[in-house]
Amino acid sequence: MAQLKSARRLVLDSGGVSVIAEGKGDARAAMNRARTEGWLVVIPAPVLAEVHTGRREHAMIDRVVNAVDMLLPTTPEIAKLAGELRAKSGVLDVVDAIVVAEAVASPPSIILTTDPGDIARLIEAAGLTGDEVVVIAV
């Protein structure tokens, strides 16, 4: 496997995880294409707090979580960057900020999300272009 720091990443936010778990074609196609093209599919660990409730009906969520290449622990550096992005963007959602911080820390990245507005504001706050971090709304 490629080293994480230099690997291209498809980062799933909670909406991305949920939509894949529901079997939505566009989301599954994006994940499959990323894998085919050699991208690592990752989930920042705080996303689990939004999607995992432990209830039986969330078995499909667990399947998605277990199928990714890596669950990313939140380092102090990523947490600080997320805080800076929140402050600059005005976006209050901490988990979205962590998702974007992970993508920003390792461009090129793709973020699969159901919240493209907040994600785009956070990326803009980072000063990156659409070539460095691409948002796929599902």
N, C-alpha and C positions, 0 to 999 in steps of 0.2 A: 504494500500500500504506500502511496505517496506520503511524504511528510505532511502533517497537517498544516503547518504554517505556509507552505508553498502550494498547497492543493487548491484547485478551483472547488468552490462549495455551492451547493444548493442548500440554503438555510430555510427550515420550515418554522413558521410561527404557529401559534395555536390554531388559527383558522386553517392554515395549510394542512396541519396534521388532521384536523377534523374532517376536512373535505376529502382528503385521501381516504380516511377511514370510512367515509360514507360511500366511497366508490365512484366519485365524480370523475368522469372521463378525462377532462382537461387536466386536472390535478395529477391523476395517475400517469397520464401521458407525459407531463412535464418531468415527473420524477423518473420515469423509465428512460426518457431521452437523456436526462442528465447522467444517469448511470451508464447508458450506452456510450456517451461521449467522455466518460472517465471522470466526471465530477463526483466529489464526495457528498453524500446526503447527510446532513447533520441537523440536530435539534439542540438548541441551548437548553440546559437543564431547567431554568425557570419556566420554560414553556410547559413542562410537566405539571407545574402547579395549576396551570389554567385548564389542562385537558384531562388530567387523571383524577378520577374520583374514587376509584376502587370498585365501582358498581359493576355488576356482571354485564350490563348492556354496553359497557365500554371495552369489551374484548377486542373490538376492531381497532380502537385507539392503541391498545397494547400491542397489537400486531404491527401497526405502523411504527411505533416507538422501537420495537424489537428488530424491525427491518432496516433501520437506518445504519449508516456506517459508523456514526459516533454520536454519543450524547456529550455535549460540551459543558464542562464545569465552568462556572463564571469566576474568572480570575479577578484580582483587585484592579488590574489594568483595564479589563473590559468593563467592570462596574463603574470605574471612574469615567471612562469614555461615554458610557451610557448616560451617566449623570450630566455630563457636559452637553451631550446631544439633546437631552430633555430640556435643559436650561436654554439652549440656543433656539430650539424649535417651538417651545411652548407645548409640546406633547407631554401629557401627564403619565401615560402608560409606561411603567418601568419595564415590563417584559418586552414590549415592542422596541424600546430603546436598547435593550440587551441584544435582541435579534439583529438590529441594525449595527450595533457596535461589533458584533461578531463578523458580520458581512464586511464592514468597513475595515476591520483589522486584517482581512485577507482577500483583497480583490484579485482577480475578478470573482464576484459572487452573484448569485441569484437568490432573491427572497420570494418564496411562495407564500402568499398572504390573502386573507379576505379583507384586509384593512389597508388598501393601497394609499389612501390619503395620508394617514399618520406616518406610515412607513416612508413615503416620499418626502414629507416634511423633515423627518429625521435624517434622511440621506442628504437632503439639501443643506441641513445644518452642518453636516460633515464636510461640505464643500466638494463632494464627489460628482462625477458625471454619470450619465446613464450607461456609459460603457464599462464603468468600474463596478457598479452595483445595479443590477437589473431587477425590476420588480415585476413579478407575474401575479396578476390578480386572478383569483379563482372563485 
